[in-house]
């Protein structure tokens, strides 16, 4: 084995080690390899490119909702953890949309998806610059507001704003489907300094709102 070949092998091994350790994202310099190793280097680059694409797809599926392109529950978890680690005050709101099951059962899942996309569009159009929306379930969303000067009065206004843009009939195959929205929120760190408690509190308040909505509808 000549010295050039040995150095080429070491270069390939070192490149793979840097990739494995996450210390580099650079491509292997195939042109710098000895001639007898270039075909191996080219094949390695192709394989790494495929693996990179697969990794990006896996990351996307872990954090992004495929229907709406909003962050999913994994994306919400990651975002909230990042805010907590930075010590950034924020508000977590949970939003539950009624009648999705009725829409799916009566009109099919394609129309159900269109219904969800319509809700998503209405929400995103009403969002402020410091708000981020996530779809965390079939008809459940979460809104994170990254703002330090938030109090209960502000959040109650936010709830009314959300309901004003969603609680209206949606056209499904020429028929108007009414929409009811339940919403609850909690403020970090005002209501709790524990992330789990913030999310539990927002969830409980959402279901309290749902209970009140049902009583009004009776």
MOMO-V274665 format. One record per pair of residues at least 24 apart in sequence whose C-alpha atoms are under 10 Angstrom apart, sorted by the first residue. I is the first residue (numbers start at 1). J is the second residue. D is the distance in whole Angstrom. If there is no record, write none. Layout:
I/J/D  I/J/D
This chain:
4/33/8  4/34/6  4/35/10  4/36/10  4/37/10  5/33/8  5/34/6  5/35/9  5/36/8  5/37/7  6/34/9  7/33/8  7/34/9  8/32/8  8/33/5  8/34/6  8/35/10  8/36/9  8/37/7  8/38/9  8/41/10  9/33/9  9/34/9  9/37/8  9/41/10  12/37/9  12/40/10  12/41/8  12/44/9  16/44/10  16/48/10  19/48/10  25/52/10  63/134/10  64/134/9  64/135/9  64/136/10  65/134/8  65/135/7  65/136/8  65/137/9  66/135/10  67/113/8  67/114/10  67/116/9  67/117/8  67/135/9  68/113/9  68/116/8  68/117/6  68/118/10  68/120/7  68/121/9  68/134/9  68/135/8  69/120/10  69/134/9  69/135/9  70/120/9  70/124/10  70/132/9  70/133/7  70/134/5  70/135/6  70/136/9  70/141/10  71/132/9  71/133/7  71/134/5  71/135/6  71/136/8  71/141/10  71/142/10  72/133/9  72/134/6  72/135/5  72/136/5  72/137/8  72/141/9  72/142/9  73/134/7  73/135/7  73/136/5  73/137/8  73/141/9  73/142/9  74/134/10  74/135/10  74/136/8  75/134/8  75/135/9  75/136/9  76/132/9  76/133/9  76/134/6  76/135/9  76/136/8  76/141/10  76/142/8  76/143/9  76/144/9  77/136/10  77/195/10  79/132/9  79/144/9  80/144/8  80/146/10  80/195/8  80/199/10  81/195/8  83/146/8  83/188/10  84/188/9  84/189/9  84/193/9  84/194/9  84/195/8  87/188/9  87/189/9  87/193/10  88/146/7  88/147/8  88/148/7  88/188/8  88/189/9  89/145/9  89/146/6  89/147/6  89/148/5  89/149/8  89/150/9  89/187/8  89/188/5  89/189/6  89/190/8  89/193/10  90/130/10  90/131/10  90/144/7  90/145/5  90/146/5  90/147/5  90/148/6  90/149/9  90/150/8  90/186/9  90/187/6  90/188/5  90/189/8  90/190/9  91/131/9  91/143/8  91/144/6  91/145/5  91/146/7  91/147/8  91/148/9  91/150/8  91/151/9  91/155/8  91/185/7  91/186/6  91/187/4  91/188/6  91/189/9  91/190/9  91/191/10  91/198/9  91/199/10  91/202/9  92/132/10  92/142/7  92/143/6  92/144/5  92/145/7  92/146/9  92/155/10  92/184/8  92/185/5  92/186/6  92/187/6  92/188/8  92/195/10  92/198/7  92/199/7  92/201/9  92/202/7  92/203/9  93/133/10  93/141/8  93/142/6  93/143/5  93/144/6  93/145/8  93/155/9  93/158/9  93/159/9  93/183/7  93/184/6  93/185/4  93/186/7  93/187/9  93/198/10  93/199/8  93/201/10  93/202/6  93/203/8  93/205/9  93/206/8  94/133/10  94/134/10  94/135/10  94/136/9  94/140/7  94/141/6  94/142/5  94/143/6  94/144/9  94/159/10  94/182/8  94/183/6  94/184/5  94/185/6  94/186/9  94/199/8  94/200/10  94/201/10  94/202/6  94/203/6  94/204/9  94/205/9  94/206/6  94/207/9  95/134/10  95/135/9  95/136/10  95/139/8  95/140/6  95/141/5  95/142/6  95/143/8  95/159/9  95/162/9  95/163/9  95/181/7  95/182/6  95/183/5  95/184/7  95/185/9  95/202/9  95/203/9  95/206/7  95/207/10  96/136/10  96/137/9  96/138/9  96/139/6  96/140/5  96/141/6  96/142/9  96/180/8  96/181/6  96/182/5  96/183/6  96/184/9  96/203/10  96/206/7  96/207/9  96/209/10  96/210/8  97/138/9  97/139/5  97/140/6  97/141/8  97/166/9  97/167/9  97/179/7  97/180/6  97/181/5  97/182/7  97/183/9  97/210/10  98/139/7  98/140/9  98/167/10  98/178/9  98/179/6  98/180/5  98/181/6  98/182/8  98/210/9  99/139/9  99/177/8  99/178/8  99/179/7  99/180/8  99/181/10  100/138/8  100/139/7  100/177/10  100/179/9  101/138/9  101/139/9  102/177/9  103/172/8  103/177/8  107/172/8  107/173/8  111/172/7  111/173/8  112/138/10  112/139/10  112/172/9  113/138/9  114/170/10  114/171/10  114/172/8  115/139/10  115/170/7  115/171/8  115/172/7  115/177/9  115/179/10  116/140/10  118/166/9  118/170/8  118/171/10  119/165/9  119/166/7  119/167/10  119/170/9  119/179/9  120/166/9  121/165/10  121/166/10  122/162/9  122/164/10  122/165/6  122/166/7  123/161/10  123/162/7  123/163/9  123/165/7  123/166/7  124/162/10  125/165/9  126/161/8  126/162/7  126/164/10  126/165/7  126/166/10  127/158/10  127/161/9  127/162/9  140/181/10  140/182/10  140/183/10  141/183/10  142/183/9  142/184/10  142/185/9  142/199/10  142/202/10  142/203/10  143/185/9  144/185/10  144/187/10  145/187/9  146/188/10  147/187/10  147/188/10  148/187/10  148/188/9  148/189/9  148/190/10  150/187/8  150/188/9  150/190/9  151/186/10  151/187/8  151/190/8  151/191/10  152/185/9  152/186/9  152/187/8  152/190/10  152/191/10  155/184/9  155/185/7  155/186/9  155/187/9  156/183/10  156/184/9  156/185/9  158/183/10  158/185/10  159/183/7  159/184/8  159/185/8  180/210/9  180/213/8  180/214/10  181/206/9  181/209/9  181/210/8  181/213/8  182/206/6  182/207/7  182/208/8  182/209/5  182/210/5  182/211/9  182/212/9  182/213/8  183/207/8  183/208/9  183/209/6  183/210/8  184/208/8  184/209/7  184/210/9
